[in-house]
């Protein structure tokens, strides 16, 4: 039997994991250390873009790089344990394996911290690629032959389209179904719990 060419990529935050509690905790520590006023509820309502974009809302431009580096240092101690797997995350990865396929995570998150999340939650993709956002995600998706990319943000849709992969949007993050479709998503699902059935149909097509 010929091995399946199926390779499915996933975004991380608000696609595979609900990192809002952890990110909120890490930003609260950062605010306490620096004395900055940070609306952590606002921060976690718009996850997806690179960390530096969020830091720039709260710190002057000349402090963004150093503050982002400090946040990444704080992150493992405060953000990993509170973070949960999204409903259907493990089942979706297992469904792809059952179809003979492989999985990868492509995220804007700092790669070592992404790997900590996945290890803590027992989610085991074949490949992890971090520090990539929007169209940059296409570099890793193309390198590993991803035919499908699943994400919750319009930036994920743009990455999928740039890689000529099927874009599957999930409405578990900051972007609703209309926004995802408008950005060019081929399929929009309410959550990853719907992905295994869609994958089965896709693999047979």
Protein Blocks (a to p, Z undefined) as FASTA:
>chain_A
ZZdfbdcdddfehplpccklmmmmmmmmmmmmnopacdfklmmmmghiafklmmmmmpcf
klmmmmmmmmmmmmmmmmmmmpccdehklmmmmmmmmnopacddddfbdfklmmmmmmmn
opacfbdcehiahjlmmmmmmmnopabdcdfbfklmmmmmmnopacdddfkbmbdfklmm
mnopabdcfblklmmmmmmmmmmZZ
